[in-house]
Amino acid sequence: MAILLCLLPFLGLLKLSGAAPTATYSDLEARALSCPASNGAVYSNGGRTYAIECSTDRYGGDMPAPNGQYTGTFEACIESCSTRSGCMLANYVASSTACYLKSVANSKSANSAVWGAVALAGSSSTSTSPKATSRPSSPQVTATPVVAVGKRGLAYNDATLTGLFAGQDSKVSWAYNWDSASYGASSALNYVPLLHDNGASHTSVWNANVGKAISTGSNHAMSFNEPDQCGTNSGGACMQDIKTVVKSYKDWIQPLVNSYPGKLKLGAPAVTNGVLDTSTGSPMGLPWLQQFIGNCTGCQIDFICIHWYDSPSNVAYFKSHVQDAYAAGGNRPVWITEFAPTSGTDAQKQGFLKQVLPWLDSLDYVERYAYQMTAKNVLVSADGTGLTPLGQVYNTI
Ligand SMILES: *[C@@H]1O[C@H](CO)[C@@H](O)[C@H](O)[C@H]1NC(C)=O
């Protein structure tokens, strides 16, 4: 993932924030940054530029220790980001002067206590010599991948295809494979581990694999894949019994809060866009999700995951389903981790994407999405060497 394209979301945020950049500071100037006055400013330091965002936290993505140091000033916090390899974001808690350096800039959440500086240009580590006076005592660490994680991602089985989306013009920035190890997906993409079901082949490696994923920049973990889906050849985990799924969540997902404190946001099981399994009378889709959330007392559930399949002409249903999911999930952020038209020509599918992608990108509560799927003859050409026209639309529009 090239740096340039990573800038676009942030430049967009500046424009959308209502406060167009009001000032340009340079590290040669003595002028102090402060909030709310500096909101929207572009600040230069150590050969890099940062977008200043007041009252904004971006959860997760914390760089390895030492981190959370007390730097005294916001400027010193930004300086420490400029001199630490792989740093993309400095979050500063003004009341305590604590400074948190992050290798990824995740979605924004409002927090009046936190000031942020998001790296814009020259976003890998600084190429200029840092000032000796304010060089942090921390050792330089090996860079974790520098990825500003946006919404658009890859759902893949064949990791060798993921690099096709890592070019400069790609809007794709994350990937998952219904598994907890990436099997060599492009390091330019932020990998998200998932626990497919409660079978031993998955659970026996889960905790360790999540730890490995965190070490390469992951800050989310997803839970079970379509436990509401029991059809043959569906790939669904078929764990319809809510109580069993709740127990499995408490056995395998919830404990991550203690294994990796402060490192992860946790996703609810991904559900289909069904409503009722008529053969068993069991709920599916959003009704299933609501019952799961209702029964999972004491569970940390930070975001919900939904799947959607229907006709390419049914854009209205896609939109209403995403909105209904937001409500069903108790206004938690929504990830659409599988979606695709199940019929139609390639042109119709492209038309579908051209309508829904800008809409998804415009919604604050949609955090991430992944088209189904990154596979040959879908987003990737039959010979695996390039993108289909549909893949090109997904990659860049
Ligand atoms: C808990 O799950 C059961 C199904 O097993 C369901 O009938 C009930 O409504 C759920 N409770 C809540 C609070 O959602």
The ligand as a Tripos MOL2 file, in Angstrom:
@<TRIPOS>MOLECULE
LIG
   14    14     1     0     0
SMALL
NO_CHARGES

@<TRIPOS>ATOM
      1 C1        -31.5490  -15.4720   24.2250 C.3       1 LIG1
      2 O1        -31.6160  -16.4880   23.2530 O.3       1 LIG1
      3 C2        -32.8640  -17.1440   23.1760 C.3       1 LIG1
      4 C3        -32.7310  -18.2560   22.1650 C.3       1 LIG1
      5 O2        -31.8210  -19.1990   22.6000 O.3       1 LIG1
      6 C4        -33.9330  -16.1660   22.8050 C.3       1 LIG1
      7 O3        -35.1840  -16.7900   22.7880 O.3       1 LIG1
      8 C5        -33.9400  -14.9840   23.7550 C.3       1 LIG1
      9 O4        -34.8440  -14.0150   23.2910 O.3       1 LIG1
     10 C6        -32.5550  -14.3860   23.8800 C.3       1 LIG1
     11 N1        -32.5230  -13.3650   24.9030 N.am      1 LIG1
     12 C7        -32.2830  -12.0880   24.6470 C.2       1 LIG1
     13 C8        -32.2740  -11.1920   25.8300 C.3       1 LIG1
     14 O5        -32.0680  -11.6760   23.5290 O.2       1 LIG1
@<TRIPOS>BOND
     1     1     2 1
     2     1    10 1
     3     2     3 1
     4     3     4 1
     5     3     6 1
     6     4     5 1
     7     6     7 1
     8     6     8 1
     9     8     9 1
    10     8    10 1
    11    10    11 1
    12    11    12 1
    13    12    13 1
    14    12    14 2
@<TRIPOS>SUBSTRUCTURE
     1 LIG1         1 GROUP 0 **** ****
